[in-house]
């Protein structure tokens, strides 16, 4: 598998000026590049086109998963590299391609470094979340006690990021996957709107289908993180995260796990409003937390079929 056998997909939303460094480095790889823009109001689209990169410019924000699916359908390469606009490729992309050459493997992620060159431990690779891990996050236990054993295991804090190894979910910020696998899974689940958990769900379904996922440290990119998310109002961010979290729990947890997550979401929403300080009582937050609590209550009894209607 050569470099020309994969395409690089970037999903953008108000991603200027991060996209300049990202595309400049990606262009040096020599692969096909496609930007899928979700209704940016800045100069992201003009900047990408000015660098000679083709752009699908959506008139509204379709969400990350839908934009990825758009990009896959618009390209023909057998493998696709998802690259966040705030990630700058350094080296080693061919190692991800080599890993994906094996038909037993469905996806491979590389090593992410901070702009200062520090490995992003806790984000780069994680295990699939279970109900307890999600509940502790919702209840803010992980903020108070980040070293607790459940959180430590979930975030793979003991992993050797210099060692190539099979994993659950590398970060979607720097993830290559096979087109044929994407087709078998019917793509990314567009119900995760607009962001969060769509890459976790994709890797989860991929492994359940019998494929392997790898972490390959020879492939390196520098990554800032949360460039678009930070521009969203806090109320919107909170509601999006909880909504996607509840969708994931309905799809992948049993009844007791789903109930536990739903209850922790309700309790956590109340705790954030009471204890979170002024930022959690600002414009939009009470309505967002109320909406989240309603979704959590409804998630306690809906089925996987019904979840597509309300989540």
N, C-alpha and C positions, 0 to 999 in steps of 0.2 A: 504494500500500500504506500503510495507516494503522497507528497503534500497535495498534489492536484486532485487526489481522490477524496478530499473532504472540503466542506465549505464552512465558513465562519459566520455565525448569526449573532447579531447584536440587536437586542430589544431596547429601544430608547424612549424616554419620556422626560423632556426638559433636561437633557443630558449634556448640554454645553456648559462649561468648557471641557469637561472630563473626556468627551469623545475624541478630542483632537489627539491626545497622546495615545489613546486606545487604538484609533484607526491608523495612526502613523506607524505604530509597531506592527499591527496586523497586516498592513500592506506589505511589509518586508517578508512575511511568511510565504507569499506567493500563491496563496489559495484564493478561491472565490470568496468574496465578502458581500454580505447583504445586511442592510440596516432595516429593521421594521420599527417604524416610529409610531408611538401611541399618542397622537394628537399633541405634540409638543407646542408650547406657545412661545418658546425662545427660538434661537437660530440653529437648533440641532440639525434639522433637515438640510438647510442651506449649507451648513458646515460640512456635513457628510458628502453632499453632492459636489461641493467645492473641492473636496479631496479625490473626486473621481469614483466614489463608492455609490452603487445603486441603492435607492431607498424606496421602500413601500411606505407611503405617508398616509396613515389612517386618519380619518376625519374625526374619530372619537376614540377614546381609550378603550380598547378591546380587552385589556388585561394581558399579563405576561404570557400565560399559557396559550391563549388564542394567537398572540403575535408569533410565538415560537412555531406553532402549527402552520401559520401563514408562511413563515420563512422556509420551513421544510418543504412545503408544497411548491414553493417558487424556485427551488433548486433541485439539482439532480444528483449531487454527490452521494456516494454510499454512506458517508459518515458526516455528522454535523457537530461542530464545536460551538457550544453556547458560551458566549463571552460577555460579561457585563461591561457596560460602557466605561466604568471606572476601573477596569482591569487592563494592565499593560503587559502584553506577552514579552517574556524575556528570552526563553529558549525551550527546546525539548518537545515541541508539538508533535514531532514525528514519533516520539515514544508513545503518546496517546494513540496515534494512528496504528502503530504496530500492535498495541494491545487490542484494539478494536478489530484487527485483522482476524483474530481468533473467533470463529463463529460461536464459541461457547460464551464469549464475553459480550455483554450488551452495552456497557458504558465504562468510561474511565475518566477520572478527574486528576488534575495536577496540583502542584504545591502553590499555595497562595501566600505571598509575603506582604507585609505592610509596606508603605512607601519608604520606611526606614530599614527595610530588609529583615524584619522580625516575622518568623512563621506565625500564621494566624491560628494558633492552637485553640481549639474549642469551637471554631467556625469551619475550618478547612474540611474536616471529616467528622461526621457524627453517626451514632447508631440511630436506628429508627426509634422514634419516641413511643413510649408505652403510656398507659393511662396515668401511672404514678408520676412519671417525668413531666407530663403535661400539667398535671394537677399542681405539682410543686411550683411550676412556672407561673401558673395562673394565680396561685395564692401568695406570690412574691417571696416564697421561702428561698428560692435560688438567689434572690438579691440579698437577703439577709444572711444566708449561709451558702455561698456559692460552692464551697468545698464539700457539700453533703454527698454521700456516696452515690445517690441516684443521679444527681446532676453531673457528677464527675464521670460516671460511666457513660451517660447519654452523650456528653460532649467530647468523649474520647480524650480526656485530658492526659491519659498515660500513653497515648499512641506515639510511636517513633515516626516522626514526619520525614525522616530520611530513608525510610524503609518502604519499598514497594510491597503492597499487600492488598488482599481482598477485603472490601469494606461494605458497609450498608449504603451510606449516602455521602459521596463527596459533594462539596458545595456546587450549586448550579451556576455559580459565577464563572466557572472554568471547567466545563463538563463536555466531553465528547460522547456521542451515542451513535448507534447504528441505525440507518434508515429502516432496514427491514424489521428491526425490533420496534421502532416507533410505529410502523404500520401494523404490526401484530397487536400492539397495545391500543390501537386507535388514537395515537398521539397523546399529547398532554391533556389532562382533564381541564376543560375551560370553565368548569364550575368554580374553580379556585380563582375568584375575581376580586380585585385586580391582581393581587400578589399573595405570596406566602403559601407554602406547603405543596405547591404544584410539582416542584422538583423532587420533594420527599415522596410524594405519592407515585410519581413516575418510577423512581428507583425501587420503591416497594413492590409495585406491580411487575416490574421487570424481573426482580429476583423471584417472585412468586411464580413467574412464567418459566423459570428454570435457567435464567441467564446469570452471569457473574458480573459484579461491579468491582472495579479496581481503583486504587489510589497509586499514582505513578509520580514520584517526586522529581524525576528528571525533567518533567514539564513544569516550568516555573512562570508565574505571572505576578506582578505587583498590583495590589488591590487596595483601594481606599475603603469602599463599603458604604452602603446605605445612602448613595448620593441622591437618588430620586425620592426615596422614602422620607428623608429628612425635610424635603420641601412640602410634604403633605401636612395639613392641619392635624394636630394631635388626636382630635376626635375621630377623624377619618382613619388614621393609622390604627387606632385602637379597635375600631369596629372591623376593619378589614382583617386584622390579625385574628381576632376572636372568631370571625365568621369562617375563615379558612381552617382554623384549628378545629372547630366543631364539625365541619365537613369531613376532615380527615378522621376524626374519632368515629363518626358514624360509618364511614366506609371500612375502617380497619379494626375497630374494637368490638368486642362482644357487648352484650347488654349491660353487664355490671360495670365494665370499663367506660362505656358511654355515659352511664348515669353518674359515675364518679367524676368524669370530666365536666359534664353539664353542671353539676352542683358546685364544683370548684370554680367554674367560670362565673356563676352567679355570685358566689362569695367573694371572688377576686375582684369583680366589678365594683361591689360595694366597698371593699377595702380600698381600692384605688380612689374612689370618690371621697371617702372619709379621711384616709390617711395620706393620700398622694400629694397633698399640698395644692396651692392655687392653680397650678397648670391643669390639674384634673377637675377643676371646677370652672374652667374658662368657657368661652363661647363654644357651643357644639358638644362639649363633653357630656353633660347630663343626658342629652338626647342619645348620644352614641352608646353610653353605658346602659341606658334603658333599652335600647334596641338590642344590644348584646344579651341582656338578661332575658328578654323575650325569646330570642333565638335559642338560648340555652334551655329554657323551659320546654320549648317545643321539641328540642333535640332529644329529650329524655324518652320519648315514646315513638318517634317517627322511624320508619324503616329505611333501608338503603334505597329503595325505589322512590319513596316519598321525599328523600332529602334533596333530590334535584329540584323540587318545587320551591322549597323555602330557603335553601342555602345555596 
